[in-house]
């Protein structure tokens, strides 16, 4: 019976050693497979990036891709028939430009005259105040040669307005 137990012990011991060797082999295979999986994932990412880059470059080389836009061809273009060409009418264009420019210039001049509220004549003063004009000053450089005299004259006119 002791021989039988020793035989069983040796058999179990050898099967344990075989199992440990198989385990080491499996671990080695698993690590190699894991490394291969990481390499495969990196290659797959690189492939996807390169494919997208290639598709983008090919799309740009072809110009505008009509499949992706909301455009369609309605009628094909045709070349004009002989003698049925369209050309600009230079005399008509020049005439219309001259008449249009003169018209816009007149409208602008009347608008500026309408908006301008400066006093230019005695009639303007009489129409604003409602009284007849008693006198006016002559515009002469010899009478008012400097700014100082001009300011004195303005002060005197201001005093006269305050009294009335």
Residue pairs with C-beta under 8 A, 6 or more apart in sequence:
59 65
66 72
80 86
119 125
119 128
122 133
122 136
125 133
126 132
126 133
137 153
144 150
144 153
